[in-house]
Amino acid sequence: MLVVVGSLLGAAQGNMFGPDDKYRLDLDLGYRWKIGFEGSEDLYRSQLNLGEGPKLFSGSLFYVPSDSNNKFFDRLELQMNSWGGEPYNSIRLQVEKAGIYQLNFLYQNISYYNAIPSFANPLFESGSLEPQHKQDNKLRTTSLEVTFRPGKKISPFVAYQRSSRRGFIRTTMAADWDEFVLDGDLDLHSDDIRGGVVFRLDRFSLLLEQGARWYRDRTPYVSPAPQEGNSDRPVFGQD
């Protein structure tokens, strides 16, 4: 297999919305081809999982308005990485008004694929190469945190985070010295909320924080077909 990547780097800086506004924009764009692919698609996805097509490998924007009396913010930073079908991508945004607030936003998406046999395949002798343990799912995390009066002696803050994991999963259930294959539609998510205050004193800082978590697991597991199990050993003289 040959993977060819073409990219275009670009940067710009100068005035943006106002005559004295300052910004810097950096972009790394490209395109990926897979040429002459041969072999196992499952093995490739388990180890690399890099897709074809147009890509935004990285991008960043730094913006500072010239007007110090801007009512909303006086600094903005945006970063994006690995967009366009990549196995990991993220967005990070930071906006702040000096002495008033600081906002941090983060989004991450991780694609997990694993079809490499992690356990012995009891059906290998019969010619089956399909693993009995397999995963094809995504883990997404979104977080938002706002700090009020950053850098001051008393700085309250509040934060929220949501994590979810969804997709296909195959596993085995052990029962009575035997194993049975189960397919599942993974459905996990958690919501976290927390808040507190930071006290900055002359010689030390004090952090008080309280939070809560709501967690849910609604993953159904089903048998894809009637099964005899993996073991052919007799139990009390019976198959």
C-alpha positions as CSV (number, residue, x, y, z in Angstrom):
1,M,0.0,0.0,0.0
2,L,1.2,3.5,-0.8
3,V,-0.3,6.5,0.9
4,V,0.3,9.9,-0.8
5,V,-0.4,13.2,1.0
6,G,-0.4,16.5,-0.7
7,S,-0.6,19.7,1.5
8,L,-0.7,23.4,1.2
9,L,0.6,25.7,3.9
10,G,-0.7,29.2,4.2
11,A,-0.4,32.1,6.7
12,A,-1.8,35.6,6.8
13,Q,-1.6,38.4,9.3
14,G,-2.6,42.0,9.4
15,N,-5.8,44.0,9.8
16,M,-9.1,42.2,9.9
17,F,-12.3,44.0,10.9
18,G,-10.9,47.4,11.9
19,P,-8.1,49.5,10.7
20,D,-5.9,48.6,13.7
21,D,-7.2,45.1,14.5
22,K,-4.5,42.4,14.5
23,Y,-4.8,38.8,13.6
24,R,-2.9,35.8,12.4
25,L,-4.3,32.9,10.4
26,D,-2.5,29.7,9.7
27,L,-3.9,26.8,7.6
28,D,-2.4,23.5,6.6
29,L,-4.7,22.0,3.9
30,G,-4.1,18.8,1.9
31,Y,-5.5,15.8,0.1
32,R,-4.7,12.1,0.8
33,W,-4.8,9.2,-1.7
34,K,-4.5,5.5,-1.0
35,I,-2.8,4.1,-4.1
36,G,-2.3,0.4,-4.8
37,F,-4.0,-0.8,-1.6
38,E,-3.6,-4.6,-1.0
39,G,-4.0,-6.7,2.1
40,S,-6.4,-6.6,5.0
41,E,-8.6,-3.5,5.4
42,D,-9.3,-4.5,9.0
43,L,-5.6,-4.6,9.8
44,Y,-5.1,-1.2,8.1
45,R,-8.0,0.4,10.0
46,S,-6.9,-1.1,13.3
47,Q,-3.4,0.3,13.0
48,L,-3.8,3.6,11.0
49,N,-7.4,4.2,10.0
50,L,-6.5,7.3,7.9
51,G,-9.1,8.2,5.3
52,E,-8.9,9.6,1.8
53,G,-10.1,12.9,0.5
54,P,-9.6,16.6,1.4
55,K,-8.1,17.4,4.8
56,L,-7.6,20.3,7.2
57,F,-4.5,19.0,9.0
58,S,-4.3,22.1,11.2
59,G,-5.7,25.6,11.4
60,S,-5.3,28.4,13.9
61,L,-6.6,31.9,14.3
62,F,-5.4,34.5,16.8
63,Y,-7.3,37.8,16.9
64,V,-6.9,40.9,19.0
65,P,-9.3,43.8,18.4
66,S,-7.7,47.2,18.5
67,D,-10.4,48.9,20.5
68,S,-9.6,48.4,24.2
69,N,-13.3,49.3,24.9
70,N,-14.6,46.3,23.1
71,K,-17.6,45.1,25.1
72,F,-17.3,41.4,24.3
73,F,-13.6,40.3,24.3
74,D,-10.1,41.5,23.8
75,R,-8.5,38.3,22.7
76,L,-9.6,35.2,20.7
77,E,-7.8,32.0,19.9
78,L,-9.1,29.2,17.7
79,Q,-7.3,25.9,16.9
80,M,-8.5,23.0,14.7
81,N,-6.7,19.8,14.0
82,S,-7.2,16.8,11.7
83,W,-10.5,17.4,10.1
84,G,-11.8,15.5,7.1
85,G,-12.3,11.9,8.1
86,E,-9.3,11.5,10.4
87,P,-9.4,9.1,13.4
88,Y,-8.8,12.0,15.8
89,N,-9.9,15.6,15.4
90,S,-10.4,18.5,17.8
91,I,-11.4,22.1,18.2
92,R,-10.2,24.5,20.9
93,L,-11.5,28.0,21.5
94,Q,-10.4,30.5,24.1
95,V,-12.1,33.9,24.5
96,E,-11.4,36.3,27.2
97,K,-11.9,39.9,28.4
98,A,-9.1,40.8,30.7
99,G,-10.2,40.9,34.4
100,I,-13.8,40.1,33.4
101,Y,-14.1,36.5,32.2
102,Q,-12.2,33.7,30.4
103,L,-14.0,31.1,28.3
104,N,-12.5,27.8,27.3
105,F,-14.2,25.4,24.9
106,L,-12.8,22.0,23.8
107,Y,-14.2,19.3,21.5
108,Q,-12.5,16.0,20.8
109,N,-13.6,13.1,18.6
110,I,-11.6,9.8,18.7
111,S,-12.5,7.0,16.3
112,Y,-11.6,3.5,17.6
113,Y,-11.4,0.5,15.4
114,N,-10.0,-2.8,16.3
115,A,-10.5,-6.1,14.4
116,I,-7.1,-7.7,15.3
117,P,-7.8,-11.0,17.2
118,S,-7.0,-10.3,20.8
119,F,-8.0,-13.9,21.9
120,A,-7.6,-17.3,20.2
121,N,-10.2,-17.9,17.5
122,P,-11.9,-21.3,18.2
123,L,-13.3,-21.3,14.7
124,F,-10.0,-20.8,12.9
125,E,-9.7,-24.5,12.0
126,S,-13.0,-24.4,10.2
127,G,-11.7,-21.6,8.0
128,S,-13.3,-18.6,9.8
129,L,-11.0,-15.5,10.1
130,E,-13.7,-13.3,11.6
131,P,-12.6,-12.2,15.1
132,Q,-15.0,-12.8,18.0
133,H,-13.9,-9.5,19.6
134,K,-14.3,-6.3,17.5
135,Q,-14.9,-2.6,18.0
136,D,-15.9,0.2,15.7
137,N,-17.0,3.2,17.7
138,K,-16.4,6.8,18.5
139,L,-15.6,8.7,21.7
140,R,-16.7,12.3,21.7
141,T,-15.9,14.8,24.5
142,T,-17.2,18.3,24.8
143,S,-16.2,20.7,27.6
144,L,-16.9,24.3,28.4
145,E,-15.4,26.2,31.4
146,V,-16.0,29.9,32.2
147,T,-13.9,31.7,34.9
148,F,-15.1,35.1,36.2
149,R,-12.6,37.7,37.3
150,P,-9.5,35.6,36.2
151,G,-6.3,36.5,38.0
152,K,-8.2,38.4,40.8
153,K,-8.1,37.5,44.5
154,I,-11.6,35.8,44.2
155,S,-12.3,34.0,40.9
156,P,-15.6,32.0,40.6
157,F,-15.9,29.4,37.8
158,V,-18.4,27.0,36.4
159,A,-17.8,24.1,34.0
160,Y,-19.7,21.4,32.0
161,Q,-18.4,18.3,30.2
162,R,-20.2,15.7,28.2
163,S,-18.6,12.4,27.1
164,S,-20.3,9.8,24.8
165,R,-19.2,6.6,23.2
166,R,-21.3,5.0,20.5
167,G,-20.8,2.4,17.8
168,F,-20.5,-1.3,17.1
169,I,-18.9,-3.8,19.6
170,R,-18.6,-7.5,19.5
171,T,-17.6,-9.6,22.5
172,T,-18.1,-13.0,24.1
173,M,-20.2,-14.1,27.1
174,A,-18.8,-16.9,29.2
175,A,-21.4,-19.4,30.6
176,D,-21.0,-23.0,31.9
177,W,-17.5,-23.5,30.6
178,D,-18.4,-22.2,27.2
179,E,-18.4,-18.9,25.3
180,F,-21.1,-17.3,23.1
181,V,-20.6,-14.4,20.7
182,L,-22.7,-11.2,21.3
183,D,-23.0,-8.1,19.1
184,G,-23.8,-4.8,20.8
185,D,-24.7,-1.2,19.8
186,L,-22.5,0.7,22.3
187,D,-24.4,3.6,23.9
188,L,-22.5,5.2,26.9
189,H,-22.5,8.8,28.0
190,S,-21.8,10.9,31.0
191,D,-22.6,14.5,32.0
192,D,-20.4,16.3,34.5
193,I,-21.1,19.7,36.0
194,R,-19.0,21.5,38.5
195,G,-18.4,24.9,40.0
196,G,-16.4,26.6,42.6
197,V,-14.2,29.6,43.5
198,V,-10.5,30.2,43.7
199,F,-9.1,32.4,46.6
200,R,-5.6,33.9,45.8
201,L,-4.0,35.0,49.1
202,D,-0.6,36.4,49.7
203,R,1.2,33.1,50.3
204,F,-1.1,30.4,49.0
205,S,-4.2,29.8,47.0
206,L,-7.4,28.0,48.1
207,L,-9.7,26.1,45.7
208,L,-13.2,25.1,46.6
209,E,-15.1,23.0,44.1
210,Q,-18.3,20.9,44.0
211,G,-19.5,18.7,41.2
212,A,-21.9,16.0,40.1
213,R,-22.0,13.3,37.4
214,W,-24.8,11.6,35.6
215,Y,-23.8,8.4,33.9
216,R,-25.9,6.2,31.6
217,D,-25.2,2.8,29.9
218,R,-27.9,1.6,27.5
219,T,-25.8,-0.9,25.4
220,P,-28.0,-3.8,24.2
221,Y,-26.2,-7.1,23.5
222,V,-27.9,-9.7,21.2
223,S,-26.9,-13.0,19.7
224,P,-26.6,-12.6,16.0
225,A,-27.8,-16.2,15.4
226,P,-28.5,-19.4,17.3
227,Q,-25.2,-20.7,18.6
228,E,-23.8,-23.9,19.9
229,G,-20.9,-22.1,21.6
230,N,-17.2,-22.3,21.2
231,S,-16.6,-25.5,23.3
232,D,-17.2,-29.0,22.0
233,R,-16.2,-30.6,25.3
234,P,-18.9,-32.9,26.8
235,V,-20.5,-31.7,30.1
236,F,-21.6,-34.6,32.3
237,G,-21.3,-36.9,29.3
238,Q,-23.5,-34.7,27.0
239,D,-22.6,-32.3,24.1
